[in-house]
Amino acid sequence: QQQQTPQQQNRRVFPVSAMHLGQTIDLDEAVKTHVFVSSARAPPSIVANRVADPLQRLFGKNSIVIELPHLSSSSSSLNKNPSRVEQQDPAPPPPPSPKYLALFRFGSIVGINLSPQEFQQYTNDVRSHVIDPVKQGSERTEEFGIVLEPQQRRWLQHQEYEHQVINGMSRKRTPSPSPPIVTGDHCVVSELDLNGVAVISTIMAQTVALDTYNDTVDNLLDKFAAINSSVRASGTFKSSDKGFMFKSVAHNNAIFIDMISKIRLKDRSDMAWNNTHYAEIHDGLREEFEIEDRFEQIEYKLNLIQQNSKFFLEVLESEKTYSLEWIIVLLISVECVLMCFEMSGLGEQFFASLGSKLAPVKKLIWGH
């Protein structure tokens, strides 16, 4: 059997799961109910469903990242078999792998190093705090992986060490951590802390949110295609189509505003601004998940919807203006007829006769 190298022995793989639950997550209520509730003060119904007290937490403008506690492994099996203790290797057990949970105000949840059952339990807990949720079973999800290789180092031109010239003398310099490697299904990093988790979770949360918004925009385009077919066949709008036009304009604007202000697709992560290592992870993931290209595609579709809405609303406005013009022409025509009666001398006789005929109606209405 081939022996593993120290680098392979230290290599750890963390699965990443992301899901978009709805338009908004009430972070304040979700955190209060499922994260920071003390077992001594909380009702049993809340304690039973809450996330265990976190080891670390990181608050962002629209997010919170939590390091979940490790479950201590029981040593009762060793105590029950003392004869086997002496035969076992006294080497210390490997350190437990950290687990993380990230919640985002724009409706996404990300779990790192969680089993499918654990992630599903956390999504069920948070789902009650989602505003305008996605239909259950239709949520957009994404799977990814983080490969942690602490021994990974940067080699310059395949040399064991980088050389630095100081005062005319060449000295060996300690190798620096390697830049992250991002592929289609995982990224390789030399270290992983809460800040790095926040950067990776943000991109994963954005990509599932983009999928949901893309589905919504596609549904709007399908409805516009149906309206185009109906207008082409009949040449007129239905009353329901008129209401949809105004709603689609508002929906179109809301989606664009959410992508810019809530999901912050055009903003760089705060961690990426302050640290080059995090910037490499951030930029590599954005490029791999094609965040910029997908945003431009959705923006193009939104502009198409806006142009269609503008065209149809202009047609409706022109029809309304056309009707008002005919009403004005009719009123002017009536006024001209009355003026002709008045000028011919028949006006007084006509209005007197009309008044006598309308007198019973007037008496019935006014009562005298």
VENNORPE-V695996 format. One record per pair of residues at least 24 apart in sequence whose ideal C-beta (glycine too) atoms are under 10 Angstrom apart, sorted by the first residue. I is the first residue (numbers start at 1). GAP is how many residues later the second one is. D is the distance in whole Angstrom. If there is no record, write none. Layout:
I|GAP|D ; I|GAP|D
This chain:
5|146|9 ; 6|144|10 ; 6|145|6 ; 7|142|6 ; 7|143|9 ; 7|144|4 ; 7|145|7 ; 7|146|9 ; 8|141|9 ; 8|143|9 ; 9|85|9 ; 9|142|9 ; 10|84|9 ; 10|138|8 ; 10|139|7 ; 10|140|5 ; 10|141|6 ; 10|142|9 ; 11|136|7 ; 11|137|7 ; 11|138|5 ; 11|139|9 ; 11|140|8 ; 11|141|9 ; 11|177|9 ; 12|82|9 ; 12|83|10 ; 12|85|6 ; 12|86|10 ; 12|101|9 ; 12|134|9 ; 12|135|7 ; 12|136|5 ; 12|137|8 ; 12|138|9 ; 12|180|9 ; 13|84|9 ; 13|100|9 ; 13|132|6 ; 13|133|7 ; 13|134|5 ; 13|135|8 ; 13|136|10 ; 13|173|7 ; 13|175|10 ; 14|83|7 ; 14|84|8 ; 14|85|9 ; 14|86|8 ; 14|97|10 ; 14|98|5 ; 14|99|4 ; 14|100|9 ; 14|130|9 ; 14|131|7 ; 14|132|4 ; 14|133|8 ; 14|134|7 ; 14|172|9 ; 14|175|10 ; 14|178|7 ; 14|183|9 ; 14|186|10 ; 15|96|8 ; 15|97|8 ; 15|98|6 ; 15|99|7 ; 15|100|8 ; 15|101|9 ; 15|104|9 ; 15|128|7 ; 15|129|8 ; 15|130|6 ; 15|131|8 ; 15|171|9 ; 16|84|9 ; 16|86|10 ; 16|94|7 ; 16|95|7 ; 16|96|5 ; 16|97|8 ; 16|98|9 ; 16|103|10 ; 16|126|8 ; 16|127|7 ; 16|128|4 ; 16|129|6 ; 16|130|6 ; 16|170|9 ; 16|171|9 ; 16|181|9 ; 16|184|7 ; 16|185|8 ; 16|187|10 ; 16|188|6 ; 17|92|9 ; 17|93|7 ; 17|94|5 ; 17|95|8 ; 17|96|10 ; 17|97|7 ; 17|98|9 ; 17|99|7 ; 17|101|9 ; 17|102|5 ; 17|103|9 ; 17|105|10 ; 17|106|9 ; 17|124|7 ; 17|125|8 ; 17|126|6 ; 17|127|8 ; 17|187|8 ; 17|191|10 ; 18|84|9 ; 18|86|10 ; 18|90|6 ; 18|91|7 ; 18|92|5 ; 18|93|8 ; 18|94|10 ; 18|101|9 ; 18|122|9 ; 18|123|7 ; 18|124|5 ; 18|125|8 ; 18|126|7 ; 18|182|10 ; 18|183|8 ; 18|185|9 ; 18|186|4 ; 18|187|6 ; 18|188|9 ; 18|189|7 ; 18|190|5 ; 18|191|9 ; 18|193|10 ; 19|88|9 ; 19|89|7 ; 19|90|6 ; 19|91|8 ; 19|92|9 ; 19|100|8 ; 19|101|9 ; 19|103|10 ; 19|104|6 ; 19|107|10 ; 19|108|10 ; 19|115|9 ; 19|120|5 ; 19|121|7 ; 19|122|5 ; 19|123|8 ; 19|185|10 ; 19|186|9 ; 19|189|6 ; 19|193|10 ; 20|84|9 ; 20|86|8 ; 20|87|5 ; 20|88|5 ; 20|89|8 ; 20|110|10 ; 20|113|10 ; 20|114|7 ; 20|119|6 ; 20|120|5 ; 20|121|8 ; 20|122|9 ; 20|185|8 ; 20|186|10 ; 20|187|9 ; 20|188|4 ; 20|189|5 ; 20|190|9 ; 20|191|7 ; 20|192|5 ; 20|193|9 ; 20|195|10 ; 21|82|10 ; 21|83|10 ; 21|86|5 ; 21|87|7 ; 21|88|6 ; 21|102|7 ; 21|105|7 ; 21|106|6 ; 21|108|9 ; 21|109|5 ; 21|110|10 ; 21|111|10 ; 21|112|6 ; 21|113|6 ; 21|115|9 ; 21|118|6 ; 21|119|10 ; 21|187|9 ; 21|188|10 ; 21|191|9 ; 22|84|9 ; 22|85|5 ; 22|86|9 ; 22|104|10 ; 22|105|8 ; 22|107|10 ; 22|108|4 ; 22|109|6 ; 22|110|5 ; 22|111|4 ; 22|112|5 ; 22|113|10 ; 22|117|8 ; 22|190|9 ; 23|82|10 ; 23|83|8 ; 23|84|5 ; 23|107|8 ; 23|108|6 ; 23|109|4 ; 23|110|8 ; 23|111|8 ; 23|186|9 ; 23|189|9 ; 23|190|10 ; 23|193|10 ; 23|231|9 ; 23|232|10 ; 23|235|7 ; 23|239|9 ; 24|38|10 ; 24|80|10 ; 24|81|6 ; 24|82|7 ; 24|83|6 ; 24|105|9 ; 24|106|7 ; 24|107|4 ; 24|108|7 ; 24|109|9 ; 24|234|9 ; 24|238|8 ; 25|37|9 ; 25|38|10 ; 25|39|10 ; 25|78|6 ; 25|79|7 ; 25|80|6 ; 25|81|8 ; 25|82|6 ; 25|83|8 ; 25|84|8 ; 25|101|6 ; 25|102|9 ; 25|104|6 ; 25|105|6 ; 25|106|8 ; 25|108|9 ; 26|77|10 ; 26|79|8 ; 26|100|9 ; 26|102|9 ; 26|103|4 ; 26|104|8 ; 26|105|7 ; 27|32|9 ; 27|33|10 ; 27|35|8 ; 27|36|8 ; 27|37|6 ; 27|76|6 ; 27|77|8 ; 27|78|5 ; 27|99|10 ; 27|102|8 ; 28|36|10 ; 28|77|10 ; 28|101|9 ; 29|97|10 ; 29|99|9 ; 29|100|5 ; 30|34|9 ; 30|73|6 ; 30|75|10 ; 30|79|9 ; 30|95|8 ; 30|96|5 ; 30|97|10 ; 30|98|8 ; 30|99|4 ; 30|100|9 ; 31|26|9 ; 31|28|9 ; 31|33|6 ; 31|35|9 ; 31|72|8 ; 31|95|10 ; 31|98|9 ; 32|97|10 ; 33|92|8 ; 33|93|9 ; 33|95|8 ; 33|96|7 ; 34|32|10 ; 34|67|10 ; 34|69|9 ; 34|88|8 ; 34|91|5 ; 34|92|7 ; 34|94|9 ; 34|95|8 ; 35|29|8 ; 35|31|6 ; 35|33|10 ; 35|66|8 ; 35|68|9 ; 35|90|10 ; 35|91|10 ; 36|28|10 ; 36|30|9 ; 49|72|9 ; 49|73|10 ; 49|75|8 ; 49|76|5 ; 49|79|9 ; 50|75|7 ; 51|50|7 ; 51|52|10 ; 51|67|10 ; 51|70|9 ; 51|71|7 ; 51|74|7 ; 51|75|9 ; 52|47|10 ; 54|46|9 ; 54|47|8 ; 55|43|8 ; 55|44|9 ; 55|45|10 ; 55|139|9 ; 56|42|9 ; 56|44|9 ; 56|137|9 ; 56|138|5 ; 56|141|10 ; 57|44|10 ; 57|137|8 ; 58|42|10 ; 58|44|9 ; 58|135|10 ; 58|136|5 ; 58|137|7 ; 58|139|8 ; 58|140|6 ; 58|143|10 ; 58|213|9 ; 59|139|10 ; 60|42|9 ; 60|44|8 ; 60|45|9 ; 60|138|7 ; 60|141|10 ; 60|142|8 ; 60|204|10 ; 60|209|9 ; 60|210|7 ; 60|211|9 ; 61|44|8 ; 61|201|10 ; 61|203|8 ; 61|206|9 ; 61|209|8 ; 62|41|10 ; 62|42|6 ; 62|43|4 ; 62|44|6 ; 62|46|10 ; 62|140|9 ; 62|143|9 ; 62|199|9 ; 62|200|7 ; 62|201|8 ; 62|202|7 ; 63|39|6 ; 63|40|7 ; 63|41|5 ; 63|42|7 ; 63|43|9 ; 63|45|9 ; 63|47|9 ; 63|135|7 ; 63|138|8 ; 63|139|7 ; 63|142|7 ; 64|37|9 ; 64|38|7 ; 64|39|5 ; 64|40|8 ; 64|41|9 ; 64|134|9 ; 65|35|6 ; 65|36|8 ; 65|37|5 ; 65|38|8 ; 65|39|10 ; 65|45|9 ; 65|47|9 ; 65|129|6 ; 65|130|9 ; 65|132|6 ; 65|133|5 ; 65|134|10 ; 65|135|10 ; 65|136|6 ; 65|137|9 ; 66|33|9 ; 66|34|7 ; 66|35|5 ; 66|36|7 ; 66|37|8 ; 66|56|10 ; 66|128|9 ; 66|131|9 ; 67|31|6 ; 67|32|7 ; 67|33|6 ; 67|34|8 ; 67|45|9 ; 67|126|9 ; 67|127|6 ; 67|130|8 ; 68|30|8 ; 68|31|4 ; 68|32|7 ; 68|33|6 ; 68|43|9 ; 68|44|9 ; 68|45|9 ; 68|46|8 ; 68|50|9 ; 68|54|9 ; 69|27|10 ; 69|29|10 ; 69|30|8 ; 70|25|9 ; 70|26|4 ; 70|27|8 ; 70|28|7 ; 70|29|8 ; 71|25|8 ; 71|28|9 ; 72|24|9 ; 97|51|9 ; 97|95|10 ; 98|50|10 ; 98|94|8 ; 98|95|9 ; 98|96|9 ; 98|99|9 ; 100|46|10 ; 100|92|9 ; 100|94|8 ; 100|96|10 ; 100|97|5 ; 100|98|9 ; 100|100|9 ; 100|101|7 ; 101|25|9 ; 101|96|10 ; 101|100|9 ; 102|95|7 ; 102|96|7 ; 102|98|9 ; 102|99|4 ; 102|100|8 ; 102|102|8 ; 102|103|7 ; 103|26|9 ; 103|98|9 ; 103|102|9 ; 104|97|8 ; 104|98|8 ; 104|100|10 ; 104|101|5 ; 104|102|8 ; 104|104|10 ; 104|105|8 ; 104|158|9 ; 104|159|8 ; 105|26|10 ; 105|100|10 ; 105|157|7 ; 105|158|9 ; 106|99|7 ; 106|100|8 ; 106|103|6 ; 106|106|10 ; 106|107|10 ; 106|152|7 ; 106|153|9 ; 106|155|9 ; 106|156|4 ; 106|157|5 ; 106|158|9 ; 107|24|8 ; 107|25|8 ; 107|26|8 ; 107|27|8 ; 107|32|9 ; 107|98|9 ; 107|101|9 ; 107|102|6 ; 107|105|8 ; 107|151|9 ; 107|155|9 ; 107|156|9 ; 108|31|10 ; 108|32|9 ; 108|34|10 ; 108|93|9 ; 108|94|9 ; 108|96|8 ; 108|97|3 ; 108|98|8 ; 108|99|9 ; 108|100|6 ; 108|101|5 ; 108|104|9 ; 108|155|9 ; 109|30|10 ; 109|92|9 ; 109|95|10 ; 109|96|8 ; 109|99|9 ; 110|32|9 ; 110|34|9 ; 110|87|9 ; 110|88|10 ; 110|90|8 ; 110|91|4 ; 110|92|8 ; 110|93|9 ; 110|94|5 ; 110|95|5 ; 110|98|9 ; 111|90|9 ; 111|93|10 ; 112|32|9 ; 112|33|10 ; 112|34|7 ; 112|80|9 ; 112|85|6 ; 112|88|8 ; 112|89|7 ; 112|92|9 ; 113|32|10 ; 113|33|8 ; 113|79|10 ; 113|84|10 ; 116|27|10 ; 134|78|6 ; 134|81|9 ; 134|82|10 ; 138|74|9 ; 138|77|8 ; 139|69|8 ; 139|72|9 ; 139|73|8 ; 140|67|9 ; 140|68|5 ; 140|69|8 ; 140|70|9 ; 140|71|4 ; 140|72|5 ; 140|73|9 ; 140|74|9 ; 140|75|7 ; 141|67|6 ; 141|70|9 ; 142|61|10 ; 142|62|6 ; 142|63|9 ; 142|65|6 ; 142|66|5 ; 142|68|10 ; 142|69|8 ; 142|147|8 ; 143|42|8 ; 143|43|10 ; 143|61|9 ; 144|38|10 ; 144|39|10 ; 144|40|9 ; 144|41|7 ; 144|42|7 ; 144|43|8 ; 144|56|8 ; 144|59|9 ; 144|60|6 ; 144|63|9 ; 144|141|9 ; 144|144|9 ; 144|145|9 ; 145|38|9 ; 145|40|6 ; 145|41|4 ; 145|42|8 ; 145|43|9 ; 146|34|9 ; 146|40|7 ; 146|41|6 ; 146|42|8 ; 146|43|7 ; 146|46|6 ; 146|50|9 ; 146|51|9 ; 146|54|7 ; 146|135|10 ; 147|33|10 ; 147|34|8 ; 147|36|9 ; 147|38|10 ; 147|39|5 ; 147|40|7 ; 147|41|4 ; 147|42|7 ; 147|45|10 ; 148|39|10 ; 148|40|8 ; 148|41|6 ; 148|42|8 ; 148|43|7 ; 148|44|5 ; 148|48|10 ; 149|28|10 ; 149|29|8 ; 149|32|9 ; 149|39|6 ; 149|40|8 ; 149|41|6 ; 149|42|9 ; 150|27|9 ; 150|39|9 ; 150|40|6 ; 150|41|7 ; 150|42|9 ; 151|27|10 ; 151|39|8 ; 152|25|7 ; 152|26|4 ; 152|27|9 ; 152|28|9 ; 152|29|9 ; 152|36|7 ; 152|37|8 ; 152|38|4 ; 152|39|9 ; 153|24|7 ; 153|25|6 ; 153|37|8 ; 154|24|5 ; 154|25|7 ; 154|36|9 ; 176|101|10 ; 177|100|7 ; 178|99|10 ; 179|97|9 ; 179|98|7 ; 179|101|5 ; 179|102|9 ; 179|105|8 ; 180|97|8 ; 180|98|9 ; 180|100|5 ; 180|101|5 ; 180|102|10 ; 180|103|10 ; 180|104|6 ; 180|105|9 ; 181|99|10 ; 181|103|8 ; 182|98|9 ; 182|99|7 ; 182|101|9 ; 182|102|4 ; 182|103|6 ; 182|104|9 ; 182|105|8 ; 182|106|5 ; 182|107|9 ; 183|101|9 ; 183|105|7 ; 184|104|7 ; 184|105|9 ; 185|103|9 ; 187|93|10 ; 187|94|7 ; 187|97|7 ; 187|98|7 ; 187|101|8 ; 189|88|9 ; 189|91|9 ; 189|92|7 ; 190|87|9 ; 191|86|8 ; 192|89|10 ; 193|85|10 ; 194|77|10 ; 195|74|9 ; 195|75|9 ; 195|76|5 ; 195|77|10 ; 195|79|9 ; 195|80|7 ; 195|82|9 ; 195|83|6 ; 195|86|10 ; 196|75|8 ; 196|79|9 ; 196|81|8 ; 196|82|6 ; 196|85|6 ; 196|86|10 ; 197|74|10 ; 198|71|7 ; 198|72|9 ; 198|73|6 ; 198|74|10 ; 198|80|9 ; 199|69|10 ; 199|70|5 ; 199|71|9 ; 199|72|5 ; 199|73|6 ; 199|76|9 ; 199|78|9 ; 199|79|5 ; 199|80|9 ; 199|81|10 ; 199|82|5 ; 199|83|5 ; 199|86|8 ; 200|69|10 ; 200|78|9 ; 200|81|6 ; 200|82|9 ; 200|85|7 ; 202|61|9 ; 202|62|9 ; 202|65|10 ; 202|67|6 ; 202|68|10 ; 202|69|9 ; 202|70|9 ; 202|80|8 ; 202|83|9 ; 202|84|10 ; 203|66|8 ; 203|78|8 ; 203|79|7 ; 203|80|10 ; 203|81|9 ; 203|82|4 ; 203|83|6 ; 203|85|9 ; 203|86|6 ; 203|88|7 ; 204|81|8 ; 204|85|8 ; 205|58|8 ; 206|53|9 ; 206|57|6 ; 206|58|8 ; 206|59|6 ; 206|79|9 ; 206|80|8 ; 206|83|8 ; 206|85|6 ; 206|88|9 ; 206|89|9 ; 207|78|9 ; 207|79|9 ; 207|81|10 ; 207|82|5 ; 207|83|9 ; 207|84|7 ; 207|87|8 ; 208|81|10 ; 209|49|8 ; 209|50|8 ; 209|53|9 ; 209|54|5 ; 209|56|9 ; 210|49|8 ; 210|53|8 ; 210|55|8 ; 210|79|8 ; 210|80|9 ; 210|81|7 ; 210|84|5 ; 210|85|7 ; 210|87|9 ; 210|88|7 ; 211|83|8 ; 213|42|6 ; 213|43|9 ; 213|45|7 ; 213|46|6 ; 213|50|8 ; 213|52|10 ; 213|81|9 ; 213|82|9 ; 213|85|6 ; 213|88|10 ; 213|89|9 ; 214|41|10 ; 214|80|7 ; 214|81|10 ; 214|83|7 ; 214|84|6 ; 214|87|8 ; 216|35|8 ; 216|38|10 ; 216|39|7 ; 216|82|9 ; 216|85|10 ; 217|34|9 ; 217|35|8 ; 217|38|7 ; 217|39|10 ; 217|80|9 ; 217|81|6 ; 217|82|10 ; 217|83|10 ; 217|84|5 ; 217|85|6 ; 217|87|9 ; 217|88|7 ; 218|80|10 ; 218|83|7 ; 219|32|10 ; 220|24|9 ; 220|27|10 ; 220|28|6 ; 220|31|7 ; 220|32|7 ; 220|35|9 ; 220|81|8 ; 220|82|9 ; 220|84|10 ; 220|85|5 ; 220|88|9 ; 220|89|10 ; 221|80|6 ; 221|81|10 ; 221|83|7 ; 221|84|7 ; 221|87|9 ; 223|25|7 ; 223|82|9 ; 224|24|8 ; 224|80|8 ; 224|81|6 ; 224|84|5 ; 224|85|8 ; 224|88|9 ; 225|83|10 ; 227|81|8 ; 227|85|7 ; 228|80|8 ; 228|84|9 ; 231|81|8 ; 231|84|9 ; 236|83|9 ; 237|75|7 ; 237|78|8 ; 237|79|7 ; 237|82|8 ; 241|71|8 ; 241|75|9 ; 242|70|9 ; 242|71|9 ; 242|74|6 ; 244|65|9 ; 244|68|9 ; 245|63|9 ; 245|64|6 ; 245|65|10 ; 245|66|10 ; 245|67|5 ; 245|68|6 ; 245|70|10 ; 245|71|7 ; 246|63|9 ; 246|67|8 ; 246|70|10 ; 247|62|10 ; 248|57|6 ; 248|58|9 ; 248|60|8 ; 248|61|6 ; 248|64|9 ; 248|65|10 ; 249|56|8 ; 249|57|7 ; 249|60|5 ; 249|61|8 ; 249|63|10 ; 249|64|8 ; 250|59|10 ; 251|51|10 ; 251|54|9 ; 251|58|10 ; 252|49|9 ; 252|50|5 ; 252|51|9 ; 252|52|10 ; 252|53|5 ; 252|54|6 ; 252|56|10 ; 252|57|7 ; 253|49|9 ; 253|53|8 ; 255|43|8 ; 255|44|10 ; 255|46|10 ; 255|47|6 ; 255|50|9 ; 256|42|9 ; 256|43|7 ; 256|46|6 ; 256|47|9 ; 256|50|9 ; 259|36|7 ; 259|39|7 ; 259|40|8 ; 259|43|9 ; 260|35|9 ; 260|39|10 ; 263|28|10 ; 263|32|9 ; 265|26|6 ; 265|27|8 ; 265|29|9 ; 265|30|5 ; 265|33|9 ; 265|34|10 ; 266|25|10 ; 266|26|9 ; 266|29|8
